[in-house]
């Protein structure tokens, strides 16, 4: 009688474990409402199982268990909780696999003591302990894993699925597991090996993708910081111009004082110093947009020094939807790459052309430059083997993506072209 009671309690705890663990693996919160729903389902399923057991015995009840519990549980999770059928099945298979922890420990306890009541007692206790550990440490992770793409889910669910089929085929519907056949005994080892290899493949692929994303984020952050520094330097230059204009009266008074005192050489030196300071802070007006003026002015000196022909057509409003930092990243990186590309050409062939205009509220940027070495376009991006180069075009690409825009790089026999639509 005592053993029969333990057996009923063991079956009840196993059923509750499977139902509640399956729900928790999906991310269903075990609040009052869900607990009552899952408990009601468990009671109905348990009552049907007990009814079949009383009429047809243990063996038939175990064979009918998937129809009594597992399939209805899939329907509950998909129809009531609105989860995808694939991940619902995977969560149930995972919970079924976790039941084997208490099963193996119970069998080990029975082998040591040869006492049936110890087997059931150990299984009840271990089932409760494993459930608590799974809820606290595993269920949240499993819920996140089950949101992975279908290919990943297939690899994750391969082992639980094969074990479920293996267990029912070899021990519930037949007795192959206890036949002593070597092929049966070694089958799970074979499946475990396949699962491990597939996991390694998946892990390696995701590891590579994560590393690439990490490098991309580092590049973006590095370029963002650089763009902010450039923008701040441009603003400092603009402020210097304002200060110079403000102080012009003082400059003229100082020059007048030198002349009145017949200190002409000092006056000339002072005038030259003011001219030099003014040249350094000169800001050319290319268009209505102040940031574009600052960016182009900052590169103007280098282009003049390298005798680069800079041709531009810019028709844009004073305010743009794109942030100043992102616009700086696009134009500065594009101009730096263009200046670098034309620098090795003979002077008459050093040409950079910039066209910026609006078309139906979209900003169109076209930057063309001649080149000494024809760039290769690989996977839509220009490829370079030079150390320390290539980050600029990647940064341009990522900024365009971030702005939900489009970026294209093209090359013909004369010009390399960068086109951006934002």
Number of C-alpha atoms within 10 A of each C-alpha: 6 7 14 11 12 19 19 13 16 20 17 16 18 20 19 21 22 27 22 22 26 25 26 21 27 26 16 19 15 16 8 8 10 15 15 12 13 18 15 12 18 21 14 14 20 19 13 16 20 17 13 18 16 11 10 11 12 14 11 15 20 17 16 17 16 13 14 19 20 19 13 14 24 22 16 18 22 17 12 10 14 11 17 13 14 15 24 24 22 23 27 26 24 23 23 23 17 19 21 13 14 22 19 13 15 23 18 14 19 17 12 11 12 12 11 16 17 18 26 26 18 19 29 22 15 18 24 16 12 16 23 14 11 19 15 10 10 14 22 17 13 17 18 12 16 21 12 13 9 12 10 18 16 16 18 20 20 18 20 20 19 15 19 14 11 17 16 16 15 15 13 16 14 13 12 17 18 11 11 10 10 9 11 15 14 10 14 15 11 11 15 15 13 15 17 13 13 17 15 12 13 16 13 12 12 13 12 12 12 12 12 12 12 12 12 16 14 12 17 21 13 14 24 18 14 16 22 17 13 19 22 13 14 20 14 13 19 17 13 17 19 13 11 17 13 11 11 13 11 12 16 14 11 15 19 15 14 17 15 11 9 11 13 15 11 13 20 14 12 17 16 12 12 15 12 12 14 15 11 14 20 16 20 12 13 16 16 14 16 16 21 22 16 24 20 19 20 22 14 15 12 13 20 11 8 13 16 21 16 14 11 14 13 16 15 17 13 11 12 15 11 12 12 17 20 20 21 24 26 23 19 23 20 23 23 13 17 23 22 13 21 21 19 13 15 11 13 9 18 23 23 24 18 19 15 19 15 16 10 5 10 14 19 16 19 20 21 23 26 24 24 15 10 15 16 13 13 10 7 12 17 19 14 14 7 7 6 8 11 15 17 21 20 17 24 24 21 20 23 20 13 12 14 10 15 16 20 15 19 16 18 10 8 13 17 20 20 21 16 20 17 19
